[in-house]
Amino acid sequence: MTLHEFKSAGLSEQFDALSDNGVRLMSRPFAGLEAILYQIDGFYVEVLYDKQEGSFSISRAFLTTLLLDPYLQTINIDGLLQSIG
């Protein structure tokens, strides 16, 4: 599936594609919700989970690694730095 095909698909089809072929990479808090990052077929999909509502929505699908920065900033590498220092 390409990014264009994913974006053109209906919401149900998008979630099916994520369930069948997506790899959950990580999550982070976002505006009172949980943003969950998936990789699927060479692109990324951000899903928002509302814990209070118990609902999911697709925030965005993208190719650029620049949009991964908010996730990368949540990775704690202190232990790694101490082990090599």
FENGIQUI-V79741 format. One record per helix or strand. SS is the DSSP state (2 for helix, 1 for strand). FROM is the first residue (numbers start at 0). LEN is the number of residues. If there is no record, write none. Layout:
ss	from	len
SS	FROM	LEN
SS	FROM	LEN
This chain:
ss	from	len
2	2	6
2	10	11
1	22	8
1	32	8
1	42	8
1	54	8
2	64	8
2	77	7
